[in-house]
């Protein structure tokens, strides 16, 4: 069974450290899979859902913020703004954040405020999408 070393680092600290068999990431130009022996790369990541299969062949999911992935010498390092497991997400808080962002986006805003609210809305929607996928 081939695996590769992986670490996922968020602004809160180490999110995952171990060996993976498979990894699916939200790259800027769409979802992308990473397997052992993948070619070397550095790619920007969008906010979205990351899926990974550990060496015990169990699949896991997480909501991640924007970041970057580097794969070299059969080692993967992912650095993201945030990473959350489904069980760590409060659905009521995510729904409230979504509603606040949508309400504020209806107001006249500076470009900076608009971009920050877009990011907040994207984060809330990603959390809710992950929770919906986890229930299925």
N, C-alpha and C positions, 0 to 999 in steps of 0.2 A: 504494500500500500504506500503510494507516494504521497508525501505531504510537503508543505513549505512552512518556514517560520513566519509568524505574523504578529504584529503588534498594532493596536489601534489606540491612539493617544488623543484625548480630548483636552479641552482647556481645564477640565476638572482633574485630570491625571490619567493614569493608565486605565483604559476601558477593557482591553483584551490583550492577553499575552499567551501565546501557545502555538500549536501547529494546526494548519488547516489543510483540508483536501480540496476545497472549492470555495470560491469567493465571488460574489456578484455585487458590483458597485454601481452607483449612479454617476457615471462620468458625464462631463459637460455635453458630449454629443450622443448620449443615450446609455443604456445599461451595457455593462461590459463584464465578461467573466474572466477570472484569473485561476489558472490551474498550476500545479507544480511544474517547474521548468519554463514558465512563461518568459517571453523575451523581456529584456530590461526596458523600463519605462518610468516616466514621471508624468502624471496626468492630474489635471484639476478635477475636483469632485463637486457636484452640485448637492444641494440639500436634498435628501431623499432617504430611501430605505436601503440598507446594506443587508445582504444575506450571506451567511458563511456556514460551511460544514466543517466541524472539528474532526480530529483524528478518530473519534468514537463514532463518526458518521451521523452525528446529531446536527440538525439544522437550527440555526439561531438567526434572529432578525434584530435590527436596531434602527432607530431614526437617527440620522446624522445631519450635522450642519455642513456648510461648505468647507472644503479643505483640499488636501492633496494626497496622492498615493505614489509611493516609489516602490518599484519591484526590481531587485538586482540580486544576483547570486542566490537565487531561490529563497530570498527573504523579502518580506512585504512590510512596509511601514506606512501607516495611514495616520495623518494628522488632521484633525477636524475641530471646528469650533465647539461642537457638542455631540454627544452620543448618549442615547437613552434606550434601555430595554423596554419592551412593552409593559412589563410589570411595574416599571418605575414612572409611568406616565399617568397623571391624574386626568381622566377624561373630562370632568367638569371644568377643570382649570384650562385645558386645551380649548374647549368649546367657548369659554369666556374670553380667552385671548383672541380667538378667531373673530368673535363678534365685535370686540373692541377695535381690532384692526380694520375690519370691514366698515364699521361706523366712522372711524377717523379718516379713512380713505375718501369718504364722501365730502370732507371739508377741504377748504383751500389750504394747501400746505406748501412749504418750501420743498425744493428738490430733495434735500437731505432728509427731511421728515418723511417724505413720500417713500424714499428708498428704504428707510428704517422700518416703516410700517409694512412695506411689501415683504421684507425679510421676516418680520414678526408673523405675518399672515402665512407665509410659506412654511415656517416652522410649526405653526399650529396645525396646518393642513397635513403636513407630513406625520405629525404625531397621531392625528385622527386616522389617517390612512393606515398606519402601522397597527393601531388598535383594531381597526376593522378587519385587516388581513389576519391578525392573530386569532380572532374569534371564528374564522372560517375553517 
